Structure formats: structure tokens, C-alpha cells
Amino acid sequence: MSTTHAAPDRESLRDLAVRVAAEAGDLAAEGQAGITVLDTKSSPTDVVTEMDRATEDLIRARLLAERPGDAVLGEEGGDDEGTSGVRWVVDPIDGTVNYLYGSPDWGVAIAAEVDGVVVASAVNVPARGEMFEAVLGGGSRRNGETLQAPPAVPLNLALVATGFGYFPERRVQQARVLLEVVPHIRDIRRGGSAAVDLTGLATGRYNAYYERGLHAWDWSAPGLVASEAGVRVGGLRGGPPSNDLVIAGRPELYDALDALLAPLGADTDG
């Protein structure tokens, strides 16, 4: 027998995400000065700190205290099943290497999915004093002010953000792709946090973005912020975002960047 659930209120999910992201950001910021590497994941350059885990533990505890039937997918703690039809997708510290080195470009990202669709999210960038929030169909905001991404520019005038993977062979291929991309754009930026890069599209800090090797917790929360500000967030050849490749930009610019990347093997490791 199937079980149906009443559709949750998207604004209340957003508000919960904002509250928890604010508390988690405070915890992480307080612990940044004395941070040390706790472990590595996929490679020696893919680090996890004790604050990654402590921050995710706090996020899980706060979310499940208010909504005990929900599922939670976290970068550090895996996928906990739920019964409510809502799943939270959590990156406790996106940009861990930046965090470790004292860079401001890291953030706490929390998204709420209903039936596999992200409907609400929050991204807290504590060092920049920025709280981003979004509701599907309800727009996105930064510190309470509505966001609208700037109009598209031609590809040759675009400031494009990107990132690199942790495996050496993937980095080599990404460097090859970048060599082919750079002559066709205004310039490239490599900030080190997908959450900061994607929300940066909504504010106009960048015009476009692409990266291979992201996971759902990397793009879910900031992707909704960007898309609700008028940015298209997808994958190669117009598909959905995936671990193979994420592309983002105003629709016209997205199409131009997609067309540039498609023949370059940007979704492969060479």
C-alpha cells in the first residue's frame, strides 16, 4: 500500500534551512582558527576537517529535531532514509580547502527536496556576511533583498568561474579543456567553492560557470538560488546537472558555453 504525504510548505522549509545554515555557519566560523585536517577522501588533496563533521552533525540534529521523518543526504555522513517525502541535501562546509587556509570563499549549503526536486534552500557564506535563500517559483534573495542575475553577455565578454577535481588525471584533462576555453572568454576565475561560485552568478560576480565532478550537495542549494535569479543550471548538451558536468549561466550564455565545451571532452577525464 502506498503512502501519500501532504505537500510541505516550501517557505517553511526555506526558513528552516536559513535558521540552520546560520547556526552552522557560526559554529564553523568559530572553529576556523584552530582547524586541522582530520582525514582525506578521494585523494590527498580532498580533505575533511573535524569541523566538516561537527557542522554536519549539528545540521542533521537541528533538521531532524524539527522534522524527524525527513531524509538527510550529507557530504560527510551519507544518506539517512526518511518517511516524510522530504530529503535534505547538505554540504556542511563547501570549499573545505579554502576554509582550511583561511580564505573567505566557503559556505554552508542546505537544500530541501520533495520528490527529487529541490524546492527550498539556503547558502550561508559567513566570511562575506551573506545569507542566500530561495524557494522554487518564489525567487531568491541575499540578505533579504531579491536577486536578479544581470542580462547575458556574449561569450567573449563573459567572466567564467570553474573548479578542478581532486584526481591528478582529471586535473590534467581539465587544464586541457581550460586552454581551449580561455581564448573564447573574457577571463577565468577559480574560487574553490561551488556554492560561492553558483550564488555569485545570481549577484553578477560571474557571468557563467562550469565544473566537472560535483555532487548533489555541491549544486542543489546554490543551484536553486541561481536558477530563481534567472540563471540556467544544467549539464552538457542541455541535460540536467550531474557529476559529469555542471554548466550555469543566463540561457543565451549557457547555450554558447555548452556548445564550446561539448567537443572538448569537458565531461570526461581524457
Disulfide bonds with the S-S distance in Angstrom:
none
